[in-house]
Amino acid sequence: MDNTLTVKLVNELMEVERLGDIISEWSNSLNLEPASIFDISIVFDEIIANIINHGFLDNREHYIDVNICIDNNTFISTIEDDGIEFNPLDFEKDDRALMLNERESGGRGINIIKKYMDVVDYRRRDNKNILTINRKIKLKG
């Protein structure tokens, strides 16, 4: 099975589940450890849902390009969208010391992403948001 995967999504929430199914099937074919697949799925759910919910100011169809590869036991992914400029690394929030009713909404997604990924990088190029994530992974057995 190919160690690369490319998926083009549209900005509709049903695409989050579709991507999860595609990644799960692809990851299983590569014999990735189930815990790694689970962690990766959580991260993609967070990233893609946030792009779809907050990234576009109009009602037009937009595309989100997801490119993934496994290289030398490292999961590497780049997610590109043409939404409004948004660097999630600028909005990290650690308010775990506050009571739930004292916390402001939003801003915790990057904490989830950073928890499960070894590297998170953002850049803006050609009017596109480009988020790159990677982490070491384990194979079954």
Secondary structure by P-SEA (a helix, b strand, c coil): cccbbbbbbccccaaaaaaaaaaaaaaaaacccaaaaaaaaaaaaaaaaaaaacccccccbbbbbbbbbbcccbbbbbbbbccccccccccccccccccccccccccaaaaaaaaaccbbbbbbcccbbbbbbbbbbbccc
